[in-house]
Amino acid sequence: MAPPPNRRSGYSRRAQYGTFFGYIAGIVGALVGGGFLIVSIVDPGSFSGLRSVAADAAAPGGRVAAESRNASHGFFEIVRGYALAGARNAKLERELAEAKTRLVEAQATAEENVRLKALLGLMQEDQKPVAFAQLVAATGSSTRRFATIGVGADRGVTVGMPVHSPLGLIGRVLEVGQSSARVLLITDTESVVPARRADDGVAAFAQGRGDGSLQLRLINLGINPLKVGDVFVTSGSGGLYRPGIAIATVTSLTRDGAVARVLSDPAATEFVAVDRVWTQQVEAPTPPATAPDADAGR
């Protein structure tokens, strides 16, 4: 009589061993994964070294993907330009957007200089960027907002350094690898940036909402003086970010501030600059000159 077509694993010792080792592998994998999950919850920074190594390893592939993304983005932008008014008009629109941002930053810097000159002994030192880098990748749909740039400790980048594009502030360096770095975007819920309105210096805090926008919270509560279209820049309070970097524009008002749209979208940014951590320096007052003692020669 022919054997049955569907034989159970009990008829084959090899099948029994395969089933047994499959269960063992599944249980061990679940235990290891649970251990990693517990460690990440108890000590989130314990895997920062591994993340940095993984980011360094993935950086070359990320650069290739970023170049492909930028190439495709440029192609679609040119097509859009021809559809509207031609590729030349699309290029002029980009230059106009950058010029408007530069104008806002210049106005903010002029207002900041006037305020600093009013304070005796307060000076501001101009600083050049530490490095220029390609923005390799950025999270677009996660509740946490991070980005990866293509420079690291080999170019002098350290934790805490601000990162900005030609259109405005991107965020600050959170973790540093040898040839790449992880950036905490200003749209992340853990990011808080001291800000002020560009035209009159109304102070506020810009906190990320996790959805690509910012929540502006006024320091002085009362009648909300903000209006749609207001531009906010960094104030320089507390150090870290130098004053006058463009951040966002107000899109809607709230009871204690407003909701704002960031000016520099990481998804449309190709290159960024990494700045040194900005600090205010107070110049010690010069002691007044004293006249020589008339009785000293007697």
C-alpha positions in Angstrom: 0.0 0.0 0.0 1.3 3.5 -0.9 2.3 5.8 2.0 -0.1 8.6 2.8 0.6 11.9 0.9 0.6 14.1 4.1 2.9 12.6 6.7 3.2 14.2 10.1 6.6 15.3 11.4 6.5 12.4 13.9 7.4 10.0 11.0 10.7 11.9 10.4 13.4 12.5 13.0 14.9 15.2 10.8 11.5 17.0 10.7 11.2 16.7 14.4 14.6 18.3 15.0 13.9 21.0 12.5 10.6 21.9 14.3 12.3 21.8 17.7 15.2 24.0 16.7 12.8 26.4 15.0 10.9 26.9 18.3 14.2 27.3 20.2 15.3 30.0 17.7 12.0 31.8 17.9 12.1 31.9 21.7 15.7 33.0 21.8 15.0 35.8 19.3 12.0 37.0 21.4 14.1 37.0 24.6 17.0 39.0 22.9 14.6 41.4 21.3 12.8 41.9 24.7 16.2 42.5 26.3 17.1 45.2 23.8 13.7 46.8 24.2 14.1 47.0 28.0 17.6 48.4 27.7 16.5 51.1 25.2 13.7 52.2 27.5 15.8 52.2 30.7 18.9 53.8 29.1 18.1 55.4 25.7 21.7 56.5 25.3 23.3 53.1 25.7 23.1 52.3 21.9 24.3 55.7 20.7 27.7 54.2 19.9 26.1 51.4 17.8 23.9 54.0 16.1 26.9 56.1 15.2 28.8 53.1 13.8 25.7 52.1 11.8 25.3 55.7 10.6 28.9 55.7 9.4 28.4 52.4 7.6 25.2 53.6 5.9 26.5 57.1 5.1 27.9 56.2 1.6 24.6 54.5 0.6 22.7 57.5 2.0 24.8 59.9 0.0 23.9 58.0 -3.2 20.3 58.0 -2.3 20.4 61.7 -1.4 22.0 62.5 -4.8 19.3 60.4 -6.6 16.6 62.1 -4.5 18.0 65.6 -5.3 18.3 64.7 -9.0 14.8 63.5 -9.2 13.6 66.5 -7.2 15.4 68.8 -9.5 13.9 67.0 -12.5 10.3 67.4 -11.2 11.0 71.0 -10.3 12.2 71.8 -13.8 9.1 70.2 -15.2 7.0 72.2 -12.9 8.9 75.4 -14.0 8.2 74.7 -17.7 4.5 74.0 -16.9 4.1 77.3 -15.1 6.5 79.7 -16.8 9.6 77.8 -17.8 12.7 76.6 -16.0 14.1 80.1 -15.7 11.2 81.3 -13.7 11.6 78.3 -11.3 15.2 79.2 -10.7 14.3 82.9 -10.1 11.7 81.8 -7.6 14.3 79.9 -5.6 16.7 82.8 -5.7 13.9 85.2 -4.6 13.0 82.9 -1.6 16.6 82.9 -0.5 16.9 86.7 -1.0 13.8 87.2 1.2 15.3 85.0 3.9 18.6 87.0 3.7 16.6 90.2 4.0 14.8 89.0 7.2 18.1 87.8 8.7 19.8 91.2 7.8 17.0 93.1 9.5 17.1 90.9 12.5 20.9 91.3 12.7 20.6 95.1 12.5 18.1 95.1 15.3 20.3 92.8 17.4 23.3 95.1 16.9 21.3 98.1 18.0 20.3 96.2 21.2 23.8 95.0 21.9 25.3 98.5 21.5 22.9 99.8 24.1 24.5 97.4 26.6 27.8 98.6 27.9 30.6 96.1 27.3 28.6 93.5 25.4 30.2 92.3 22.2 29.4 89.7 19.6 32.1 87.7 17.8 31.6 86.7 14.2 32.1 83.0 13.6 32.7 81.0 10.5 31.0 77.6 10.0 33.0 74.5 11.1 32.0 72.5 8.0 29.6 72.3 5.1 27.9 69.0 4.6 25.4 67.1 2.6 22.1 66.3 4.3 22.1 62.5 3.7 18.7 61.6 5.1 15.8 63.0 7.2 12.7 61.4 8.9 9.5 62.6 7.3 6.7 60.6 8.9 8.0 59.5 12.3 6.9 61.2 15.5 10.6 61.8 16.2 12.4 64.1 13.8 16.1 63.4 13.0 18.5 63.9 10.1 21.9 62.6 9.1 24.7 64.8 7.7 27.8 63.6 5.9 30.4 65.0 8.2 31.5 63.9 11.7 34.3 64.0 14.2 36.8 63.9 11.3 35.8 67.5 10.4 35.6 68.8 13.9 31.9 68.4 14.5 30.9 68.0 18.1 27.6 67.4 20.0 25.5 70.6 20.4 26.6 72.4 17.3 23.8 74.3 15.4 23.0 73.2 11.8 21.3 75.5 9.3 20.6 75.8 5.6 20.5 78.9 3.3 16.8 79.3 4.2 17.1 78.9 8.0 17.7 76.8 11.1 17.6 73.0 10.7 18.5 71.8 14.3 21.5 70.8 16.4 24.0 67.9 16.4 22.8 65.1 18.7 25.3 62.3 18.1 28.6 62.3 16.3 30.3 59.4 14.4 33.6 59.4 12.6 32.3 60.5 9.2 28.6 61.3 9.9 26.5 63.0 12.6 22.9 62.7 13.8 20.9 66.0 14.0 17.9 66.7 16.2 15.6 68.8 14.0 13.8 71.8 15.4 10.5 70.2 14.6 11.1 67.4 17.1 9.1 67.5 20.3 12.3 67.5 22.4 13.7 70.6 20.6 13.2 74.1 22.2 14.7 77.1 20.6 14.7 80.7 22.1 13.3 82.9 19.4 12.0 86.5 18.9 10.0 88.3 16.2 12.3 89.7 13.6 10.8 93.3 13.4 10.4 94.2 17.1 12.0 91.5 19.2 8.9 89.9 20.9 10.4 87.0 22.8 9.1 83.4 22.6 10.1 79.8 22.7 9.8 77.7 19.5 9.1 74.0 20.3 8.6 71.2 17.8 5.2 69.6 17.4 6.5 66.4 15.8 4.4 67.0 12.6 6.8 69.4 10.7 5.6 72.6 12.4 6.5 74.6 15.5 4.6 75.8 18.5 5.5 79.4 19.5 4.9 80.2 23.2 5.2 83.8 24.3 7.2 84.6 27.4 5.1 87.6 28.4 1.5 86.4 28.6 -1.3 88.8 28.0 -2.8 90.2 24.7 -1.4 88.1 21.9 0.5 90.6 19.7 1.3 88.1 16.9 -0.3 88.0 13.5 -0.2 85.6 10.6 2.9 86.1 8.5 5.3 87.2 11.3 8.8 85.9 10.9 10.7 84.6 13.9 14.5 84.3 14.2 16.8 82.9 16.9 17.3 85.3 19.8 20.7 84.0 21.1 19.4 83.7 24.7 21.1 81.0 26.7 23.8 80.6 24.0 24.0 77.6 21.5 22.3 79.4 18.6 23.7 82.7 17.4 21.1 85.5 17.0 19.4 86.3 13.8 19.0 82.9 12.1 15.6 82.6 10.4 13.3 79.9 12.0 9.7 80.0 10.9 6.6 82.1 9.9 3.4 82.2 11.8 0.5 80.4 10.1 -2.2 80.5 12.9 -2.7 82.0 16.3 -3.2 80.3 19.7 -4.1 81.5 23.1 -0.5 81.8 24.3 1.3 82.2 21.0 1.0 80.7 17.5 1.7 77.8 15.2 4.4 78.4 12.7 5.8 76.8 9.6 9.5 76.2 9.4 11.3 78.1 6.6 14.0 75.4 6.0 12.4 72.1 5.0 14.9 69.2 5.5 13.2 67.2 2.7 14.1 69.9 0.2 17.5 70.7 1.6 20.7 69.4 0.0 23.6 71.1 1.8 23.8 72.6 5.3 26.4 74.4 7.4 27.5 73.4 10.9 28.3 76.3 13.2 30.2 76.5 16.4 28.2 76.8 19.6 27.5 80.5 20.1 28.3 82.2 23.4 27.9 85.8 24.5 31.0 87.3 25.9 30.9 90.3 28.3 33.9 92.5 28.0 35.3 93.6 31.4 35.0 97.4 31.9 38.3 99.3 31.8 39.1 100.9 35.1 39.3 104.7 35.0 42.7 106.3 34.8 43.9 107.9 38.1 45.9 111.0 38.4 49.4 110.7 40.0 49.5 111.4 43.7 50.7 115.0 44.3 52.4 114.0 47.5 54.2 111.1 46.0 57.3 113.2 45.2 57.6 114.8 48.6 
